[in-house]
Amino acid sequence: VGLTALHCASIAGHTEVVAALLWVRADMAAKTNVGWTALHCASKKGHTEVVEALLRAGADVATKTDVLGH
């Protein structure tokens, strides 16, 4: 599926883990096999604290997935 540690923490809503991964410069632009970034994953799951942490760290809100160009 192509999930990174940042994807997994974002999906699970683990804000502290996301923060630690961002501290060590985890790749926020890394995509799953369908083009989802950690921001997409956190948003889909409704994890607002994770979304906010990713946005503060500079996650790109304009990144599209590979599925139907969304």
Sequence and secondary structure as in RCSB ss.txt:
>XXXX:A:sequence
VGLTALHCASIAGHTEVVAALLWVRADMAAKTNVGWTALHCASKKGHTEVVEALLRAGADVATKTDVLGH
>XXXX:A:secstr
    HHHHHHHHT HHHHHHHHHTT  TT   TT   HHHHHHHHT HHHHHHHHHTT  TT   SSTT 
